[in-house]
Amino acid sequence: MVCSVVWSLQRDESGEAKELKQILVRLSGKSQKRGKPPTAGTLLSGLFVFLRILDFLDSINNDLTQIDNLRTRLANFAEIFL
């Protein structure tokens, strides 16, 4: 099913699809050449990250204060989270 979503998204040229593609590329962590359309692999990687984020948010009942508490605790180990 995920492959079908990526296949459809890859061929869609609407403004909404372009925005979603940019988000998935960013979430994938893969570099993208300027002006080149994202590959299916890049979109799949980004979509899997997005699905893991949704799963995590669901597991904490979308309580964003828990994320902030985690960020605060992690700040003890690295100053980049501040």
C-alpha positions, 0 to 999 in steps of 0.5 A, a space after each residue: 500500500 505504501 508503494 502505491 501511495 508513493 507511486 501516485 504521489 511521485 506522478 502528481 504535479 499538484 501544489 499539494 503533492 509538491 509540498 508533500 514531496 518536499 516534506 518527505 525528502 526532508 524527513 528522508 535525510 537524503 540529499 537531493 539535486 536541485 531541480 531533480 524530482 525525488 526518487 521513489 526510494 527517497 519518498 519511501 524513506 521519508 514516508 517511513 519516517 513520517 509513519 514512525 513519527 505518527 506511531 510515536 505520537 499515538 503511543 504518547 497520546 499526542 501529549 507534546 509535553 512528554 516530547 518537551 520533557 524528553 528534550 529537557 532530559 536529553 539536554 543534560 547530555 548534549 547542548 544542541 537540544 536547548 
